[in-house]
Amino acid sequence: MNQITVKIDGMMCGMCESHVNDAIRRAFPVKKVTSSHTKGETVILTEKDVSEAELRAALEPTGYQVLWIRKETYEKKGLLGFLKGNK
């Protein structure tokens, strides 16, 4: 699974977070998307890779500015997540 963190400028409240989340959900098949206006970022969990150009294009109509995008592999961390390393 992929985790994509997007640094976004211009989110000021919970409604801003909702606008960004809705734009992401409409554009891509995501497992989870959460935004934080206080951190100024959106975190996306997805099985399928999303290109930076597609991501910027999906967020452009919202009026918020994408500052940077970071992609990394995501592994679920649960109560027993530490056991995965012992296999």
MOPAC internal coordinates of N, CA, C and O (Angstrom, degrees):
PM7 1SCF
backbone

  N    0.0000 0     0.00 0     0.00 0    0    0    0
  C    1.4438 1     0.00 0     0.00 0    1    0    0
  C    1.5253 1   107.96 1     0.00 0    2    1    0
  O    1.2310 1   120.64 1   -31.43 1    3    2    1
  N    1.3181 1   116.39 1   148.57 1    3    2    1
  C    1.4623 1   122.44 1  -179.40 1    5    3    2
  C    1.5198 1   111.03 1  -106.79 1    6    5    3
  O    1.2310 1   120.92 1   -38.19 1    7    6    5
  N    1.3157 1   115.85 1   141.81 1    7    6    5
  C    1.4583 1   121.73 1   171.67 1    9    7    6
  C    1.5165 1   106.77 1  -114.69 1   10    9    7
  O    1.2310 1   121.17 1   -54.92 1   11   10    9
  N    1.3286 1   115.36 1   125.08 1   11   10    9
  C    1.4572 1   121.24 1   179.20 1   13   11   10
  C    1.5229 1   107.23 1  -117.41 1   14   13   11
  O    1.2310 1   120.65 1   -58.23 1   15   14   13
  N    1.3197 1   116.37 1   121.77 1   15   14   13
  C    1.4570 1   121.64 1   177.01 1   17   15   14
  C    1.5242 1   107.77 1  -106.32 1   18   17   15
  O    1.2310 1   120.97 1   -52.56 1   19   18   17
  N    1.3286 1   115.75 1   127.44 1   19   18   17
  C    1.4580 1   121.42 1  -177.92 1   21   19   18
  C    1.5250 1   108.11 1  -118.51 1   22   21   19
  O    1.2310 1   120.23 1   -59.42 1   23   22   21
  N    1.3177 1   117.16 1   120.58 1   23   22   21
  C    1.4623 1   121.90 1   175.83 1   25   23   22
  C    1.5188 1   106.73 1   -84.68 1   26   25   23
  O    1.2310 1   120.48 1   -57.57 1   27   26   25
  N    1.3312 1   116.68 1   122.43 1   27   26   25
  C    1.4603 1   122.30 1  -173.66 1   29   27   26
  C    1.5196 1   110.15 1  -124.88 1   30   29   27
  O    1.2310 1   120.89 1   -47.00 1   31   30   29
  N    1.3210 1   115.90 1   133.00 1   31   30   29
  C    1.4636 1   122.09 1   177.47 1   33   31   30
  C    1.5244 1   109.10 1  -101.18 1   34   33   31
  O    1.2310 1   120.53 1   -44.94 1   35   34   33
  N    1.3187 1   116.59 1   135.06 1   35   34   33
  C    1.4580 1   121.12 1   173.21 1   37   35   34
  C    1.5115 1   115.54 1   114.74 1   38   37   35
  O    1.2310 1   119.45 1   168.73 1   39   38   37
  N    1.3368 1   118.66 1   -11.27 1   39   38   37
  C    1.4667 1   119.39 1   177.54 1   41   39   38
  C    1.5274 1   108.64 1   -73.95 1   42   41   39
  O    1.2310 1   120.67 1   -51.72 1   43   42   41
  N    1.3379 1   116.32 1   128.28 1   43   42   41
  C    1.4570 1   120.03 1  -176.06 1   45   43   42
  C    1.5348 1   114.56 1  -119.90 1   46   45   43
  O    1.2310 1   120.41 1   166.78 1   47   46   45
  N    1.3485 1   116.82 1   -13.22 1   47   46   45
  C    1.4648 1   118.45 1  -174.96 1   49   47   46
  C    1.5176 1   110.28 1  -157.87 1   50   49   47
  O    1.2310 1   120.96 1     1.82 1   51   50   49
  N    1.3141 1   115.77 1  -178.18 1   51   50   49
  C    1.4519 1   121.68 1   179.28 1   53   51   50
  C    1.5255 1   113.13 1   -63.36 1   54   53   51
  O    1.2310 1   120.23 1   146.69 1   55   54   53
  N    1.3147 1   117.17 1   -33.31 1   55   54   53
  C    1.4682 1   119.74 1   178.03 1   57   55   54
  C    1.5251 1   110.44 1   -67.22 1   58   57   55
  O    1.2310 1   120.16 1   143.68 1   59   58   57
  N    1.3110 1   117.30 1   -36.32 1   59   58   57
  C    1.4680 1   121.02 1   176.12 1   61   59   58
  C    1.5269 1   109.43 1   -60.77 1   62   61   59
  O    1.2310 1   120.86 1   135.70 1   63   62   61
  N    1.3306 1   115.96 1   -44.30 1   63   62   61
  C    1.4630 1   120.86 1   177.85 1   65   63   62
  C    1.5270 1   110.36 1   -58.34 1   66   65   63
  O    1.2310 1   120.49 1   136.53 1   67   66   65
  N    1.3350 1   116.66 1   -43.47 1   67   66   65
  C    1.4658 1   121.48 1   179.82 1   69   67   66
  C    1.5211 1   111.79 1   -62.83 1   70   69   67
  O    1.2310 1   120.21 1   138.54 1   71   70   69
  N    1.3388 1   117.21 1   -41.46 1   71   70   69
  C    1.4703 1   120.73 1   178.87 1   73   71   70
  C    1.5283 1   110.87 1   -60.66 1   74   73   71
  O    1.2310 1   120.64 1   135.51 1   75   74   73
  N    1.3230 1   116.37 1   -44.49 1   75   74   73
  C    1.4628 1   121.05 1   179.89 1   77   75   74
  C    1.5285 1   110.11 1   -65.96 1   78   77   75
  O    1.2310 1   120.09 1   132.75 1   79   78   77
  N    1.3274 1   117.43 1   -47.25 1   79   78   77
  C    1.4677 1   121.24 1   179.98 1   81   79   78
  C    1.5289 1   111.42 1   -59.04 1   82   81   79
  O    1.2310 1   120.62 1   136.00 1   83   82   81
  N    1.3402 1   116.43 1   -44.00 1   83   82   81
  C    1.4618 1   120.65 1   179.96 1   85   83   82
  C    1.5254 1   111.40 1   -63.71 1   86   85   83
  O    1.2310 1   120.10 1   139.73 1   87   86   85
  N    1.3233 1   117.42 1   -40.27 1   87   86   85
  C    1.4646 1   121.20 1   179.36 1   89   87   86
  C    1.5242 1   110.29 1   -63.17 1   90   89   87
  O    1.2310 1   120.25 1   139.41 1   91   90   89
  N    1.3229 1   117.13 1   -40.59 1   91   90   89
  C    1.4646 1   121.79 1   179.28 1   93   91   90
  C    1.5249 1   109.89 1   -66.61 1   94   93   91
  O    1.2310 1   120.32 1   133.61 1   95   94   93
  N    1.3274 1   116.98 1   -46.39 1   95   94   93
  C    1.4680 1   120.82 1  -178.25 1   97   95   94
  C    1.5284 1   112.13 1   -63.43 1   98   97   95
  O    1.2310 1   120.32 1   143.16 1   99   98   97
  N    1.3409 1   117.00 1   -36.84 1   99   98   97
  C    1.4651 1   120.45 1   178.81 1  101   99   98
  C    1.5265 1   111.81 1   -68.41 1  102  101   99
  O    1.2310 1   120.48 1   146.56 1  103  102  101
  N    1.3231 1   116.69 1   -33.44 1  103  102  101
  C    1.4639 1   120.89 1  -173.05 1  105  103  102
  C    1.5260 1   114.16 1   -88.86 1  106  105  103
  O    1.2310 1   119.87 1   151.98 1  107  106  105
  N    1.3259 1   117.85 1   -28.02 1  107  106  105
  C    1.4693 1   120.65 1  -171.88 1  109  107  106
  C    1.5242 1   111.77 1  -137.97 1  110  109  107
  O    1.2310 1   120.55 1   -28.72 1  111  110  109
  N    1.3451 1   116.56 1   151.28 1  111  110  109
  C    1.4712 1   120.29 1   174.09 1  113  111  110
  C    1.5347 1   109.52 1   -82.51 1  114  113  111
  O    1.2310 1   120.32 1   -86.95 1  115  114  113
  N    1.3166 1   117.00 1    93.05 1  115  114  113
  C    1.4571 1   121.12 1  -175.81 1  117  115  114
  C    1.5215 1   110.74 1  -105.07 1  118  117  115
  O    1.2310 1   120.90 1   -27.80 1  119  118  117
  N    1.3234 1   115.88 1   152.20 1  119  118  117
  C    1.4641 1   121.53 1   174.23 1  121  119  118
  C    1.5223 1   110.04 1   -79.81 1  122  121  119
  O    1.2310 1   121.12 1   139.87 1  123  122  121
  N    1.3542 1   115.46 1   -40.13 1  123  122  121
  C    1.4634 1   120.59 1  -177.62 1  125  123  122
  C    1.5237 1   108.90 1  -158.28 1  126  125  123
  O    1.2310 1   120.66 1   -36.38 1  127  126  125
  N    1.3143 1   116.35 1   143.62 1  127  126  125
  C    1.4614 1   121.15 1   173.57 1  129  127  126
  C    1.5267 1   108.09 1  -140.94 1  130  129  127
  O    1.2310 1   120.78 1   -49.34 1  131  130  129
  N    1.3215 1   116.11 1   130.66 1  131  130  129
  C    1.4633 1   121.72 1   177.49 1  133  131  130
  C    1.5200 1   108.57 1  -134.99 1  134  133  131
  O    1.2310 1   121.34 1   -39.36 1  135  134  133
  N    1.3175 1   115.03 1   140.64 1  135  134  133
  C    1.4590 1   120.82 1   178.41 1  137  135  134
  C    1.5176 1   109.72 1  -123.77 1  138  137  135
  O    1.2310 1   121.06 1   -28.19 1  139  138  137
  N    1.3185 1   115.57 1   151.81 1  139  138  137
  C    1.4601 1   121.89 1   176.79 1  141  139  138
  C    1.5169 1   108.38 1  -134.82 1  142  141  139
  O    1.2310 1   120.70 1   -64.01 1  143  142  141
  N    1.3330 1   116.27 1   115.99 1  143  142  141
  C    1.4688 1   118.61 1   178.23 1  145  143  142
  C    1.5252 1   110.92 1   -71.63 1  146  145  143
  O    1.2310 1   120.16 1   152.26 1  147  146  145
  N    1.3325 1   117.30 1   -27.74 1  147  146  145
  C    1.4655 1   119.03 1   179.66 1  149  147  146
  C    1.5272 1   111.41 1   -71.26 1  150  149  147
  O    1.2310 1   120.36 1   143.50 1  151  150  149
  N    1.3373 1   116.91 1   -36.50 1  151  150  149
  C    1.4662 1   120.55 1   176.60 1  153  151  150
  C    1.5247 1   111.30 1   -85.69 1  154  153  151
  O    1.2310 1   120.69 1   159.75 1  155  154  153
  N    1.3247 1   116.30 1   -20.25 1  155  154  153
  C    1.4592 1   120.38 1  -177.41 1  157  155  154
  C    1.5117 1   112.11 1    69.43 1  158  157  155
  O    1.2310 1   120.98 1  -140.46 1  159  158  157
  N    1.3451 1   115.72 1    39.54 1  159  158  157
  C    1.4513 1   117.77 1  -179.29 1  161  159  158
  C    1.5132 1   112.22 1  -147.98 1  162  161  159
  O    1.2310 1   122.04 1   -20.58 1  163  162  161
  N    1.3327 1   113.70 1   159.42 1  163  162  161
  C    1.4542 1   123.10 1   176.29 1  165  163  162
  C    1.5256 1   107.30 1  -125.15 1  166  165  163
  O    1.2310 1   120.63 1   -44.06 1  167  166  165
  N    1.3274 1   116.40 1   135.94 1  167  166  165
  C    1.4621 1   121.54 1   177.97 1  169  167  166
  C    1.5244 1   107.68 1  -116.62 1  170  169  167
  O    1.2310 1   121.14 1   -53.09 1  171  170  169
  N    1.3304 1   115.43 1   126.91 1  171  170  169
  C    1.4581 1   122.66 1  -176.71 1  173  171  170
  C    1.5245 1   108.74 1  -118.15 1  174  173  171
  O    1.2310 1   120.48 1   -48.59 1  175  174  173
  N    1.3253 1   116.69 1   131.41 1  175  174  173
  C    1.4607 1   121.95 1   172.83 1  177  175  174
  C    1.5232 1   107.25 1  -110.86 1  178  177  175
  O    1.2310 1   120.63 1   -54.71 1  179  178  177
  N    1.3226 1   116.40 1   125.29 1  179  178  177
  C    1.4518 1   121.07 1  -176.83 1  181  179  178
  C    1.5225 1   111.34 1  -148.48 1  182  181  179
  O    1.2310 1   121.07 1   -31.58 1  183  182  181
  N    1.3223 1   115.55 1   148.42 1  183  182  181
  C    1.4621 1   121.15 1   175.17 1  185  183  182
  C    1.5250 1   110.52 1   -76.58 1  186  185  183
  O    1.2310 1   121.08 1   141.98 1  187  186  185
  N    1.3243 1   115.53 1   -38.02 1  187  186  185
  C    1.4596 1   122.44 1  -175.88 1  189  187  186
  C    1.5269 1   110.06 1   -95.28 1  190  189  187
  O    1.2310 1   120.69 1   -41.01 1  191  190  189
  N    1.3230 1   116.28 1   138.99 1  191  190  189
  C    1.4609 1   119.82 1   178.05 1  193  191  190
  C    1.5243 1   110.11 1   -69.06 1  194  193  191
  O    1.2310 1   120.81 1   -35.66 1  195  194  193
  N    1.3163 1   116.06 1   144.34 1  195  194  193
  C    1.4604 1   122.69 1   178.01 1  197  195  194
  C    1.5238 1   106.98 1  -119.81 1  198  197  195
  O    1.2310 1   120.35 1   -50.74 1  199  198  197
  N    1.3118 1   116.93 1   129.26 1  199  198  197
  C    1.4652 1   119.26 1  -179.33 1  201  199  198
  C    1.5255 1   110.22 1   -74.20 1  202  201  199
  O    1.2310 1   121.24 1   -27.04 1  203  202  201
  N    1.3137 1   115.22 1   152.96 1  203  202  201
  C    1.4660 1   119.98 1   178.94 1  205  203  202
  C    1.5150 1   111.05 1   -61.10 1  206  205  203
  O    1.2310 1   120.36 1   141.13 1  207  206  205
  N    1.3303 1   116.92 1   -38.87 1  207  206  205
  C    1.4706 1   120.93 1  -179.39 1  209  207  206
  C    1.5315 1   110.82 1   -63.44 1  210  209  207
  O    1.2310 1   120.17 1   137.08 1  211  210  209
  N    1.3339 1   117.28 1   -42.92 1  211  210  209
  C    1.4648 1   121.13 1   178.46 1  213  211  210
  C    1.5281 1   110.90 1   -64.80 1  214  213  211
  O    1.2310 1   120.82 1   140.32 1  215  214  213
  N    1.3134 1   116.05 1   -39.68 1  215  214  213
  C    1.4555 1   121.00 1   179.98 1  217  215  214
  C    1.5322 1   111.11 1   -65.61 1  218  217  215
  O    1.2310 1   120.76 1   133.82 1  219  218  217
  N    1.3123 1   116.15 1   -46.18 1  219  218  217
  C    1.4692 1   120.15 1   177.74 1  221  219  218
  C    1.5286 1   110.83 1   -61.92 1  222  221  219
  O    1.2310 1   120.25 1   139.17 1  223  222  221
  N    1.3310 1   117.12 1   -40.83 1  223  222  221
  C    1.4657 1   121.39 1   179.74 1  225  223  222
  C    1.5286 1   111.44 1   -64.69 1  226  225  223
  O    1.2310 1   120.33 1   142.23 1  227  226  225
  N    1.3387 1   116.97 1   -37.77 1  227  226  225
  C    1.4624 1   120.85 1   179.74 1  229  227  226
  C    1.5271 1   111.78 1   -69.13 1  230  229  227
  O    1.2310 1   120.38 1   147.31 1  231  230  229
  N    1.3376 1   116.87 1   -32.69 1  231  230  229
  C    1.4654 1   120.49 1  -177.41 1  233  231  230
  C    1.5250 1   113.36 1   -89.75 1  234  233  231
  O    1.2310 1   119.98 1   161.60 1  235  234  233
  N    1.3173 1   117.64 1   -18.40 1  235  234  233
  C    1.4665 1   120.81 1  -177.71 1  237  235  234
  C    1.5322 1   113.30 1   -55.44 1  238  237  235
  O    1.2310 1   118.69 1   135.41 1  239  238  237
  N    1.3386 1   120.11 1   -44.59 1  239  238  237
  C    1.4728 1   119.83 1  -179.80 1  241  239  238
  C    1.5295 1   114.62 1   -64.20 1  242  241  239
  O    1.2310 1   119.93 1   162.45 1  243  242  241
  N    1.3245 1   117.75 1   -17.55 1  243  242  241
  C    1.4688 1   119.91 1  -179.59 1  245  243  242
  C    1.5253 1   111.52 1   -73.16 1  246  245  243
  O    1.2310 1   120.34 1   158.94 1  247  246  245
  N    1.3244 1   116.96 1   -21.06 1  247  246  245
  C    1.4562 1   120.41 1  -179.46 1  249  247  246
  C    1.5228 1   114.04 1    91.20 1  250  249  247
  O    1.2310 1   120.19 1   177.76 1  251  250  249
  N    1.3244 1   117.24 1    -2.24 1  251  250  249
  C    1.4590 1   120.70 1   178.18 1  253  251  250
  C    1.5184 1   109.16 1   -92.79 1  254  253  251
  O    1.2310 1   120.59 1   -28.63 1  255  254  253
  N    1.3189 1   116.48 1   151.37 1  255  254  253
  C    1.4626 1   121.42 1  -176.31 1  257  255  254
  C    1.5296 1   110.85 1   -99.84 1  258  257  255
  O    1.2310 1   121.18 1   -53.71 1  259  258  257
  N    1.3306 1   115.36 1   126.29 1  259  258  257
  C    1.4604 1   121.28 1   175.71 1  261  259  258
  C    1.5249 1   107.85 1   -81.78 1  262  261  259
  O    1.2310 1   120.25 1   -60.63 1  263  262  261
  N    1.3391 1   117.12 1   119.37 1  263  262  261
  C    1.4651 1   121.48 1  -178.98 1  265  263  262
  C    1.5223 1   111.13 1   -89.06 1  266  265  263
  O    1.2310 1   120.39 1   134.16 1  267  266  265
  N    1.3452 1   116.86 1   -45.84 1  267  266  265
  C    1.4598 1   120.83 1   176.53 1  269  267  266
  C    1.5168 1   110.11 1  -158.26 1  270  269  267
  O    1.2310 1   121.56 1   -17.19 1  271  270  269
  N    1.3342 1   114.62 1   162.81 1  271  270  269
  C    1.4619 1   122.01 1   180.00 1  273  271  270
  C    1.5244 1   108.12 1  -132.65 1  274  273  271
  O    1.2310 1   120.92 1   -48.01 1  275  274  273
  N    1.3348 1   115.84 1   131.99 1  275  274  273
  C    1.4722 1   120.97 1   178.18 1  277  275  274
  C    1.5281 1   108.49 1  -124.38 1  278  277  275
  O    1.2310 1   120.88 1   -49.36 1  279  278  277
  N    1.3247 1   115.92 1   130.64 1  279  278  277
  C    1.4636 1   121.17 1   178.96 1  281  279  278
  C    1.5228 1   109.42 1  -114.32 1  282  281  279
  O    1.2310 1   121.02 1   -38.74 1  283  282  281
  N    1.3323 1   115.65 1   141.26 1  283  282  281
  C    1.4542 1   120.62 1   176.64 1  285  283  282
  C    1.5228 1   109.48 1  -154.78 1  286  285  283
  O    1.2310 1   120.84 1   -18.81 1  287  286  285
  N    1.3126 1   116.01 1   161.19 1  287  286  285
  C    1.4539 1   121.59 1   176.96 1  289  287  286
  C    1.5205 1   108.53 1   -74.94 1  290  289  287
  O    1.2310 1   120.83 1   -42.04 1  291  290  289
  N    1.3191 1   116.01 1   137.96 1  291  290  289
  C    1.4612 1   121.15 1  -178.59 1  293  291  290
  C    1.5210 1   109.90 1  -113.40 1  294  293  291
  O    1.2310 1   120.88 1   -48.85 1  295  294  293
  N    1.2991 1   115.92 1   131.15 1  295  294  293
  C    1.4584 1   121.93 1   171.68 1  297  295  294
  C    1.5151 1   107.99 1  -121.02 1  298  297  295
  O    1.2310 1   121.11 1   -50.78 1  299  298  297
  N    1.3104 1   115.49 1   129.22 1  299  298  297
  C    1.4555 1   120.52 1  -178.78 1  301  299  298
  C    1.5186 1   110.20 1   -60.72 1  302  301  299
  O    1.2310 1   121.18 1   -48.64 1  303  302  301
  N    1.3127 1   115.36 1   131.36 1  303  302  301
  C    1.4627 1   120.88 1   178.35 1  305  303  302
  C    1.5174 1   107.69 1  -110.35 1  306  305  303
  O    1.2310 1   121.02 1   -71.10 1  307  306  305
  N    1.2910 1   115.66 1   108.90 1  307  306  305
  C    1.4557 1   120.53 1   179.45 1  309  307  306
  C    1.5063 1   110.59 1  -118.59 1  310  309  307
  O    1.2310 1   121.14 1    10.34 1  311  310  309
  N    1.2811 1   115.43 1  -169.66 1  311  310  309
  C    1.4564 1   121.33 1  -179.88 1  313  311  310
  C    1.5266 1   111.96 1   -58.42 1  314  313  311
  O    1.2310 1   120.93 1   142.68 1  315  314  313
  N    1.3459 1   115.82 1   -37.32 1  315  314  313
  C    1.4574 1   119.99 1  -178.89 1  317  315  314
  C    1.5317 1   111.87 1  -106.69 1  318  317  315
  O    1.2310 1   119.84 1  -162.93 1  319  318  317
  N    1.3126 1   117.91 1    17.07 1  319  318  317
  C    1.4392 1   122.30 1  -178.67 1  321  319  318
  C    1.5125 1   113.89 1   -58.74 1  322  321  319
  O    1.2310 1   120.22 1   151.58 1  323  322  321
  N    1.3106 1   117.19 1   -28.42 1  323  322  321
  C    1.4720 1   121.16 1  -179.84 1  325  323  322
  C    1.5217 1   111.60 1   -65.46 1  326  325  323
  O    1.2310 1   119.68 1   158.47 1  327  326  325
  N    1.3276 1   118.22 1   -21.53 1  327  326  325
  C    1.4593 1   121.33 1  -179.14 1  329  327  326
  C    1.5253 1   112.62 1   -71.98 1  330  329  327
  O    1.2310 1   119.90 1   156.40 1  331  330  329
  N    1.3263 1   117.80 1   -23.60 1  331  330  329
  C    1.4629 1   121.19 1  -179.61 1  333  331  330
  C    1.5140 1   111.73 1   -59.47 1  334  333  331
  O    1.2310 1   119.99 1   145.45 1  335  334  333
  N    1.3100 1   117.63 1   -34.55 1  335  334  333
  C    1.4529 1   121.62 1  -179.13 1  337  335  334
  C    1.5116 1   113.31 1   -72.60 1  338  337  335
  O    1.2310 1   120.01 1   165.47 1  339  338  337
  N    1.3246 1   117.59 1   -14.53 1  339  338  337
  C    1.4566 1   121.06 1  -176.78 1  341  339  338
  C    1.5223 1   114.21 1   -95.05 1  342  341  339
  O    1.2310 1   119.80 1  -175.86 1  343  342  341
  N    1.3095 1   117.98 1     4.14 1  343  342  341
  C    1.4763 1   121.17 1  -177.92 1  345  343  342
  C    1.4918 1   111.56 1   -81.78 1  346  345  343
  O    1.2310 1   120.10 1   180.00 1  347  346  345

